[in-house]
Amino acid sequence: MYIIAGLGNPGRKYDGTKHNVGFEVIDELIERHHVPYGGTDRKAMYGKTVIGGEKCILIKPMTFMNLSGEAVRAYMDYYKLDPEEDLIVIYDDIDLDPGQLRIRKKGSAGSHNGMKNIIAQLGTDSFLRIRVGTGAKPEKWDLADYVLAPFDTEARKKVDSAVKNAADAVELIVQGEADRAMNLYNQKPEKKKEKKPSAPEHADEPEMVKNDQSTGTAD
């Protein structure tokens, strides 16, 4: 079983912002696999599905970004899962160009408050993560304002493509092909990639809804 956590902030006013790219990847997987809405539990919205024969729980923490680890830890503890083997976290990264992906099996949180909290809650940085590039902060921008702002038109197109690629990567990873996913997607977006694998078949079920409200801070 995998816990697949996309990071973001609850509430419609954050839709489309740089900090909500993780939510967007979860939404892409929800649409592809027609994931039914499971409700809100353990401080996250969730839905259960099967991808490539593997049971998966997709979650969106509803604690706001800086407390994302509370929900991730709650799900890992409840299902008695090992972060190193059973967790995928998807989040935005200002250190990557818009549309660029970086998949790693471990590493520091960098400047990302959601990842800092997840690492603190789990007590380890050894878990697989997919970083989606949003582009560097302009010199005169405040970091919180920048990550909570929408993309410009050009960057939005690149990130839309990256969201689909990140979902493709998740489908490979849960089928035991993390190394292949890294080889395919850990490169500049303009480079030609191998043809993506066909998505597994899935049942026609109602979708998991996209928004809710909670407490915490967004940056």
Secondary structure, DSSP 8 states (H G I E B T S, - for coil): -EEEEE----SGGGTTBGGGHHHHHHHHHHHHHT----EEETTEEEEEEEETTEEEEEEEESS-GGGHHHHHHHHHHHTT--HHHHEEEEEEETTS-TT-EEEESS---TT-HHHHHHHHHHT---SEEEEEE-----TTS-HHHHHTSB--HHHHHHHHHHHHHHHHHHHHHTTT-HHHHHHHHSS-TTS------------------------S---
